[in-house]
Amino acid sequence: MLTTRPRGTNDILPDEAIKWQYLEKIIREICEQYGYEEIRTPIFEHTELFYRGVGETTDIVEKEMYTFTDRSDRSLTLRPEGTAPVVRAFLEHKLYSGPQPTKLYYVGPMFRYGRPQAGRFRQFHQFGIEVFGSRDPAVDAEVIGLAMDFYERLGLRDLELNINSVGCPQCRPRHRLELQGYLKPHAEKLCPTCRNRFERNPLRIFDCKNTGCQELVEQAPTITGSLCNECNEHFQRVKKYLDTIGVQYVVNEKMVRGLDYYTNTAFEIIAKGIGAQSSIGGGGRYDGLVEACGGPSIPGIGFGLGLERILLAMEQQGVQVPKEEEAKVFVAVLGEKAKETGLRLAFKLRKKGVAAEIDYLDRSLKAQMKAADRYGARFTVIIGEQELEQNKAVVRNMITGEQEEAALEAVEELLLKRLN
């Protein structure tokens, strides 16, 4: 239907857009303070990027990607997440040749075909950051700390930060064998997707939302118990640095995240009371991803925070977006000649940085004053035939109700003085 949006998408109307603008303002402020620069990547990429970057055994690649063939028979995919495209851009433009680490952030829409629910859409928006070029556990702490600082600035509370280490290619094989040995007697009880993952990537079973699979892995050996010395040391230092900067956390040994590229640190932020899917963001380290995408061996770490989920959490917790008082002027005009004069004044004010609105519906003065109230004007300029004959206008303070007269050529200067 032409008048109905596609399922899983959302219209952001003007009243809601104010909240989005506020989030984006805080994002840009905090990223500048932490030394991150903005990057913008295409909405769609070559499909192979996500197979290699996200992982063939992930729900995203197996079930959720919007993939299509273009007119040149190339397979393209609407980006389901932000990290792989940023890695591609990092390599294509040889950002690794400059001073390291490279610290980037992005804000934009992502696309996944899933069941729409509270705060989860098929087109959704993420704020993400990526850091390339350092294996220092202090960078892990900075990335996590930035996420928690962002939530704190928004006014969110009672959040739970879950952290874990998912090891590396050296220690994962040992855990893989232990896990497969544990699950093998119960393999027939796994869901079809996890039976497929059993051989290819059994660690993904921890991330399955199926109740039966969750019960089966309740007592399963976790990767944390199989960490090599280097991975264990890295995890201990991450925890130490989080303690240093005052970020509270819970170690969740069953948390593996939903993407195959993670190594070492993985984390997720939970906001209770926003539905079955309570995560409002997460991320982790991906030291092998740049190399998997065809680049040199360069470490990386980042996160992706869902903006719809954040707005839902703010609504649930009663967090209000602060309203900025704007210097607004409404120009009420009566008659064609007055409209010409009022239009000229409105454009002069706008060019001086003042928000100005004028009546375009030829309404009565009473109706225009009501419109000025709805607009939130601090001052209303009234120009009618009588005012034009006397070469003046009436300037009304909408807060106090006081009125004063001024010559038409002096109204602009008077308003700028009053507004300042």
C-alpha positions in Angstrom: 0.0 0.0 0.0 1.3 3.4 -0.9 0.2 4.9 2.4 1.8 2.3 4.7 5.5 2.0 5.5 7.2 -1.3 5.0 7.1 -3.6 8.1 10.1 -3.1 10.4 10.7 0.5 9.4 9.8 3.6 11.2 9.0 7.2 10.4 10.8 9.7 12.6 8.3 12.6 12.8 9.4 16.2 13.8 8.6 15.8 17.5 10.7 12.6 17.6 13.4 14.1 15.4 14.3 16.5 18.2 15.3 13.5 20.4 17.5 12.1 17.6 19.2 15.5 17.1 19.9 15.6 20.8 21.5 12.1 20.7 23.6 13.0 17.7 24.7 16.2 19.4 25.9 14.3 22.5 27.6 11.7 20.2 29.5 14.4 18.3 30.5 16.2 21.5 31.8 13.1 23.3 33.6 11.7 20.3 35.4 15.0 19.8 36.4 15.0 23.5 37.8 11.4 23.2 39.6 12.1 20.0 37.4 10.3 17.5 36.9 11.5 13.9 33.7 10.9 11.9 33.6 8.4 8.9 30.7 7.9 6.6 30.5 4.7 4.5 28.0 3.6 1.8 24.6 2.2 2.7 25.4 -1.0 0.6 28.6 -3.0 0.1 29.8 -6.0 -1.8 28.1 -9.0 -0.1 31.5 -10.9 0.3 32.6 -8.2 2.7 30.1 -9.4 5.3 30.7 -13.1 4.6 34.4 -12.6 5.3 34.0 -9.8 7.9 30.9 -10.8 10.0 31.2 -14.6 9.6 29.2 -17.2 7.7 27.9 -18.9 10.9 26.3 -15.7 12.3 22.6 -15.1 12.4 23.2 -11.9 10.5 24.7 -13.7 7.5 22.6 -16.8 7.7 19.2 -15.2 8.2 19.1 -11.4 8.3 21.0 -9.7 5.4 19.2 -7.7 2.7 21.1 -9.0 -0.4 20.3 -8.1 -4.0 21.9 -8.4 -7.4 22.3 -5.2 -9.3 22.0 -4.6 -13.1 25.6 -5.7 -13.6 24.9 -9.0 -11.8 27.0 -8.0 -8.8 25.8 -9.2 -5.3 25.4 -6.3 -3.0 24.1 -6.1 0.6 22.6 -3.3 2.6 25.0 -2.9 5.5 23.8 -5.0 8.5 26.4 -3.6 10.8 29.1 -0.8 10.8 32.4 -2.4 11.5 33.1 -4.3 8.3 32.5 -1.3 6.1 34.7 0.9 8.3 37.5 -1.8 8.0 37.0 -1.8 4.2 37.3 2.0 4.1 40.4 1.8 6.5 42.1 -0.5 4.0 40.9 1.1 0.7 42.1 4.5 1.7 45.3 3.2 3.5 44.5 5.0 6.7 47.0 2.5 8.4 49.8 4.4 6.7 49.3 7.4 9.0 50.0 7.9 12.7 48.3 5.2 14.8 46.0 4.5 16.5 43.2 5.5 14.1 40.1 6.4 16.0 36.8 6.7 14.1 33.1 7.0 14.8 29.9 6.7 12.7 26.2 7.3 13.0 23.8 5.8 10.5 21.1 3.3 9.4 21.7 -0.5 9.3 19.5 -3.2 7.9 18.6 -6.7 9.2 15.7 -8.9 8.3 14.4 -9.9 11.7 11.1 -10.1 13.7 10.2 -6.5 14.6 9.7 -5.8 18.3 10.0 -3.1 20.8 13.0 -0.9 19.8 14.1 -3.4 17.1 13.4 -2.5 13.5 14.6 -3.9 10.2 16.0 -0.5 9.4 17.7 0.7 12.6 20.4 3.2 13.5 23.7 2.7 15.2 26.3 4.9 16.9 29.7 3.1 16.6 33.3 3.7 17.2 36.4 1.8 15.9 40.0 2.0 17.0 42.7 0.5 14.8 46.4 0.0 15.5 46.7 -0.8 19.2 46.5 -4.0 21.3 46.8 -2.1 24.6 44.1 -3.3 27.1 43.8 0.4 28.1 42.2 1.0 24.7 39.6 -1.6 25.5 38.9 0.2 28.7 38.6 3.5 26.8 36.1 2.1 24.3 34.0 0.6 27.1 34.3 3.7 29.2 33.2 6.0 26.3 30.0 3.9 25.9 29.2 4.1 29.6 30.0 7.8 29.7 27.6 8.4 26.8 24.8 6.6 28.6 25.5 8.6 31.7 25.4 11.9 29.9 22.0 10.9 28.5 20.8 10.3 32.0 20.3 6.6 31.8 20.7 4.6 35.0 20.7 1.0 36.4 22.6 -0.3 33.4 24.6 -3.5 33.6 27.9 -3.9 31.8 28.7 -7.5 30.9 32.3 -8.3 29.9 34.1 -11.5 28.8 37.1 -12.7 26.9 36.4 -14.9 23.9 40.0 -15.9 23.4 42.1 -16.0 20.3 42.8 -18.5 17.4 45.4 -20.1 19.6 43.2 -21.0 22.6 39.8 -21.4 20.9 40.5 -24.8 19.3 41.0 -26.4 22.8 37.7 -24.9 24.0 36.0 -26.0 20.7 36.9 -29.6 21.4 35.8 -29.4 25.0 32.5 -27.9 24.0 31.8 -30.3 21.2 32.6 -33.2 23.5 30.1 -31.8 26.1 27.3 -31.2 23.5 27.7 -34.3 21.4 25.5 -36.6 23.5 22.8 -33.9 23.3 23.3 -32.8 19.7 19.8 -34.0 18.6 18.3 -31.6 21.1 19.9 -28.5 19.5 17.8 -26.3 17.2 18.5 -26.8 13.4 20.7 -23.7 13.3 22.8 -24.8 16.2 23.1 -28.4 14.8 24.6 -26.7 11.7 26.9 -24.6 13.9 28.1 -27.7 16.0 30.8 -28.5 13.5 31.6 -25.2 12.0 31.5 -22.8 15.1 30.1 -24.3 18.3 30.9 -21.2 20.3 28.0 -19.5 18.4 25.6 -21.8 20.3 26.1 -19.7 23.4 24.5 -16.8 21.5 21.4 -18.8 20.4 18.1 -17.4 21.8 16.4 -20.8 21.6 15.3 -21.9 25.1 16.3 -25.5 24.6 19.8 -24.5 23.4 20.2 -22.1 26.3 19.4 -24.9 28.8 21.9 -27.3 27.1 24.8 -24.8 27.4 23.9 -23.8 31.0 26.6 -26.1 32.4 28.8 -26.2 29.3 32.5 -25.4 29.5 33.1 -21.7 28.7 36.0 -20.2 26.7 37.2 -18.3 29.8 38.5 -21.6 31.3 40.5 -22.3 28.1 42.2 -18.9 27.7 45.9 -19.0 26.9 48.3 -17.0 29.1 48.4 -14.0 26.8 44.6 -13.8 26.5 44.2 -14.2 30.2 46.7 -11.5 30.9 45.0 -9.2 28.5 41.6 -9.8 30.2 43.0 -9.2 33.7 44.5 -5.9 32.5 41.2 -4.8 30.9 39.5 -5.4 34.2 42.2 -3.5 36.1 41.9 -0.5 33.8 38.1 -0.5 34.1 38.5 -0.4 37.9 41.0 2.4 37.5 38.5 4.6 35.6 35.6 3.7 37.9 33.5 1.6 35.4 31.5 -1.2 37.2 31.1 -4.5 35.3 29.9 -8.1 35.6 32.0 -10.9 34.2 29.6 -13.1 32.1 31.5 -16.1 30.9 28.7 -17.2 28.6 28.6 -14.0 26.6 30.1 -14.4 23.1 28.3 -11.7 21.1 26.7 -12.3 17.7 29.7 -11.7 15.4 32.5 -14.1 14.5 35.2 -11.5 14.3 35.6 -10.9 18.0 38.8 -11.8 19.8 39.7 -11.3 23.5 37.4 -8.6 25.0 33.7 -8.7 24.3 31.1 -6.6 26.1 27.4 -5.9 26.2 25.3 -3.2 28.0 21.9 -4.3 29.4 19.0 -2.0 30.2 16.4 -3.9 32.1 12.7 -3.3 31.5 12.7 -2.6 27.7 11.5 -6.0 26.5 12.9 -9.4 25.9 15.8 -8.0 24.0 17.4 -5.9 26.7 20.7 -5.1 25.1 21.2 -1.5 24.1 24.7 -1.9 22.7 27.9 -3.9 22.8 31.2 -4.6 21.1 34.6 -6.0 21.5 38.1 -6.5 20.1 38.7 -7.9 16.6 42.4 -8.3 16.1 42.1 -10.6 13.0 39.4 -8.8 11.1 41.5 -6.3 9.1 43.7 -9.3 8.0 40.6 -11.4 7.1 39.4 -8.5 4.9 42.6 -8.6 2.9 44.8 -6.1 4.9 47.8 -6.3 7.1 47.8 -7.7 10.6 46.4 -4.7 12.5 44.4 -4.9 15.7 41.1 -3.3 16.2 38.3 -2.8 18.8 34.9 -1.0 18.7 31.3 -1.0 19.6 27.8 -0.5 18.1 25.0 1.1 20.1 21.4 0.9 18.9 19.8 4.4 19.0 16.2 3.1 18.9 17.0 0.9 21.9 18.6 3.8 23.7 15.5 6.0 23.1 13.3 3.2 24.3 15.3 2.9 27.5 15.2 6.7 28.0 11.4 6.6 27.6 11.1 3.6 30.0 13.2 5.4 32.6 11.4 8.8 32.2 14.5 10.5 30.9 13.5 13.8 29.2 15.4 15.3 26.3 16.2 18.9 27.4 14.4 21.6 25.4 16.6 24.4 24.1 15.0 27.8 24.4 15.3 29.3 20.9 15.0 32.9 20.0 11.9 32.7 17.8 9.9 35.5 16.2 6.5 35.3 14.6 5.5 37.9 12.0 1.7 38.5 12.0 0.5 40.3 8.9 -2.9 41.6 7.7 -3.2 42.3 4.0 -1.0 41.9 0.9 1.2 45.0 1.5 1.8 44.0 5.1 2.8 40.5 3.9 5.4 41.9 1.6 6.9 44.0 4.5 6.6 41.1 6.9 8.3 38.6 4.5 11.2 41.0 4.0 11.6 41.3 7.8 11.4 37.5 8.4 14.2 36.9 5.8 16.4 39.6 7.3 16.0 38.1 10.8 16.8 34.6 9.5 20.0 35.8 7.9 20.9 37.2 11.3 20.5 33.8 12.9 17.0 34.3 14.3 14.3 31.7 13.8 11.3 33.5 12.2 7.9 32.4 10.9 5.2 34.3 9.0 1.6 33.6 8.4 0.9 32.0 4.9 -2.8 31.3 5.4 -4.3 34.8 5.5 -5.7 34.1 9.0 -7.2 36.6 11.4 -5.0 38.4 13.9 -6.5 36.3 16.7 -5.7 33.0 14.8 -2.2 34.3 14.0 -1.5 35.0 17.7 -2.5 31.4 18.5 -0.2 30.2 15.8 2.6 32.3 17.4 2.0 30.6 20.7 2.1 27.1 19.1 5.3 28.1 17.4 6.9 29.1 20.7 7.7 32.7 19.7 9.2 35.0 22.2 8.1 38.0 20.2 5.4 38.6 17.7 5.6 41.5 15.2 2.2 42.8 14.2 1.9 44.6 10.8 -1.4 45.7 9.4 -2.7 48.4 7.1 -2.8 50.9 9.9 0.7 50.2 10.9 1.9 50.5 7.3 0.2 53.9 7.0 2.1 55.1 10.1 5.4 53.3 9.0 5.6 51.3 12.2 5.0 47.8 13.7 3.8 46.5 17.0 6.3 44.2 18.9 4.6 42.0 21.5 6.5 40.1 24.2 4.8 36.8 24.2 5.9 36.0 27.8 5.0 39.2 29.5 2.3 40.4 27.2 3.9 43.9 26.9 3.8 45.7 23.6 5.8 48.5 22.1 5.8 50.3 18.8 8.8 50.8 16.6 9.4 52.3 13.2 9.5 49.6 10.5 13.1 50.3 9.7 14.0 49.9 13.4 12.1 46.7 14.1 15.0 44.4 13.1 17.5 46.1 15.4 15.0 46.3 18.3 14.3 42.5 18.1 18.0 41.6 18.0 18.5 43.8 21.0 15.6 42.3 22.9 16.5 38.7 22.0 20.1 39.2 23.2 
